[in-house]
Amino acid sequence: MGVVNVTPDSFSDGGRFLDPAAAIAQAHSLIEEGADLVDIGAESSRPGAAAVVGADEELRRLLPVLQGLRGVPVPVSVDTIKPEVMRAALAEGASMINDIYALRAPGALAAVAAAGAAVCLMHMQGTPGTMQQHPSYGDVVAEVKAFLSERVGAARAAGIAPERIVIDPGFGFGKTLEHNLELLRHLREFDALGLPLLAGWSRKSSLGKLTGKPAGDRLAASIAAALIAAQNGARILRVHDVAATRDALSVLAAVEETR
């Protein structure tokens, strides 16, 4: 999953693709690099993001990009928490909603269910503005797993078929470095939910804590985390650097085929 942030303030590439033409070009570039789907977001969910973008502004950023991507050969996912944005994006051709609130907003379940779209349900403790202040768990793996199981149940009860659901433990969303590493070590435990798992480690601050590198210099660390996630069962990797990640996955696949 290639990431395109149509925002002025995302932690890694904020502002680079705020212009619709730049965002459309970046999406095409990621597809050419081998992205199996692209994820478009028009509201930053970086740690500390306090300002909530209104639905009108989010749609102003988002809709020209979706219109420019009609007919691309891969599915387009939209990263949003707002039911009204979900409905508009799905009407404009998006085929997946990637929701950090796991469809908890009133009307979100119905918006996805009515459209027959795919959805990614993510775990987050707190909100983007507060999530990294004091994240705390008794057992992070068990608690994240229980939350996702509950949200999957809610989605299915709303009429969303299981084959349309992806789960995401939410690396970096209300977790310390150790929480993130514990989840990465135990990703296989999420196999019990019987659904594809998405992992998003690309350029995140946990990698900066491990390497001392700024966001733009975390490619090697991002690839390492992506490979570990893939080895531990992740089926979708949400990344900024598609070509480099695919090269690394090709080596991993070749090794695993010879076992």
N, C-alpha and C positions, 0 to 999 in steps of 0.2 A: 504494500500500500504506500504509494508516494504521497507526500504531504505538500499541500499548497496553502499557505496562510495569507488570506486576503485581509490583512490587518496592519495597523501601524505599530503594534506593540508586542507581537509575539516574541518569545525569549530568544529565538535563534535567528529568524529572518524577518522580523517585524519591519514593515515598510517596503521591503523589496518587491513585493507582488501586490501592493495595494491598488495599483492601476490595473483595471481589468485586462488590458492587452498583455501586460507582463504576467499576470496570473495564468491566462490562457496559454501563453507561450511556454511557461514553466510546466504546466500540466502536460502539454504535448511533448516537451523534452523528457519528462519522467516516463511517459508512455513509450517513447522511443528507446529509453534506457532499459525498458523491460518491466515497468510497473504493471501489475495485474489489475489494479484499480487505483483510483486517485481519490484523496480525501481533501475536500475543500472546506476551510473554516474561515468565518468572517467575524468571529469574536474571540479574542485571546483568552485562554484558560491557564496562562502561565501562573506560577506561584506569586501571590501578592497582587494579582489583577483585581482591583477593587471596583473599578467603574464597570457597570453593566451597560452593554451596548443595547440600545432600543431595537425593537424588531424592525422598524422602518429603516434604520441605518444599517442593520445587519443585512437586510434584503437589498438595500441600495448597493452594497458591496458585492453581494453574492450573486444576484440574478444575472447581471451581464456576463459573469464568468460561466455560469451554467448554460446560458444561451449560446455562448461561444464554444462550448464543449459538446453541443448536441451532435450526435453522430460519431463520437470517438469510439474506438473499438473495445473499450474496457468500461466496466461499471464506474459510475461516479458516486462517491459517498459525500454526505454533507455533515460536518461536525457542528451540531447546534443543540441547544437545550430547550428551545421555544417551540411549542406546538404550531404556532402560526407560521414560523419560518420552515418548520418541517413540511407543512402542507404545501406551501408555495414552492419549496425546493423539489418536492416529489412531483408536483404538477409540471415543473419545468424540466423534468427528465432525470433527476437524481433517482438512484435505485437503492440507496442505503442511507440510513441515518446513524451517525456515530454520536452517541449521547453520553456525556460524562455524568449526567444525573440519572442515567439508566431508566428513562421514561417516567420519572417521578413527578414531573410537572403536570398539573391538571390538564387533561386533554391530550397528553403526549402519547399514551398508549393507543387511544382511539385514532389519532392521526396516522400512526404507522400501520395499525391494523387495517384501516380503511383503504390504504393505498396498496396493500399487498407487497410492501417493501421489505428489504432486509434491515436488520438493526444490530448495532453493537451496544451491549449493555456494559457500562464500566463502573467499577467501584471507586468512590472517592469519599474520604472522611473530611467533613467540613465543606467549605466553598473555596474557589480559587483564591479569594482574598485572605482566607484564614488557614487554609489546609496545612501549611507548613510551619505554623507557629508552635504547636505542641502535639503532634500526632502521637497517639497512644493506643496500644492493643495489649490484650492479655495473650492472645495467640493470633498473630496477624493472618496466617494461612487459613485457619479455621474460620475466623471472623469474615474475611473477604469471601471465602467460599460460601458461607452461609448467606451473606448478603446477595451474592450473585444467584444462588439457588432460589431465594425468595423473589428476586426480580424476574428470573426466568419463569417462575410460576405465575407471576402477575401478567407477564407478556402472553403466556399461553392462554390464561384465563380470558384475556382480552381478544383472543382470536388470532394471535400471531403464531404461525406454525413453527415448530422447532427447527425445521430446516432453513428458516429465515433468521435465526438468532446466532449471534457471535457473542462471546463473553471476553471481558478485558479486566484483569486485576487492578489496573490503574497505577502502574509504576509512576512514582513521583507525585501522586495525587493524595496528599495526606499520609505520607509515609516518610520515615527517616531512611537514611542510607541502609541501615541494617534491616529494616522492614523490607525494603526493595530487594535486597540480596536474599533474604529468607524466602520471599515469594519466588524469586528466580530459581533458587535451589529446589523448591518443592512444586514447580509448575505441574508436574505429573499428577499431583493430587486433584487438580481440576478436571482431569479426564473423567472423573466420576460423574460430572454433570452431563457428559455425553454430547458436548457441543464444541465447535471450533473455538480456539482461543487466540486472541490477538495480543501481541506484546509490543509496547511502544517504549523503547529505550533511547531512541535516536537523539543524540546531543544533550541529554538531560543533565541536570545539575548533579545527580548522584555520580555520574561519570566524571564530572569536573572535580568532585571531592576525592575521587579515587586517583585521578591523574594530575590534578593541579592545572588542567588546561581550560581555556575559555571555550564557549560553545562552538565557535568556528573551528576549533582544533581538536574536536573529539571524534573524528571519523574512525580511527583505529579502535577506540574504546566502544564506539557505537556498534561497529561490526562484530567485535568480540561478544558483546551482550546479545546481539541478534542471533549469532550462531549458537550460543548457549541456550537461548530461548527456543530456537528451532530444535535443538537436540533434546530439549525437555518437553517437547510437545506442542509448541506454538505453531499454528497453521497460517497465521497472517502476521507479518512484521510491518509495523508502521514506521517508515523511514524517510529521511530527507535525501539520502544519497542512494538512489536505486541501483545504479550501475555497479558501484563498488560492492554493495551488499549482495547483489545477484552473483557477482564473481565469487565471493566468498562462499555463498550457498552452493555454487556449482562444485567447488572443491569438496565441501562437506558431503554432498550427494554422491560424488564419485567414490569417496572413501567408504561411505556406508553401503554402497552397492557391492563393494568387493569383500565385505565381511562374510 
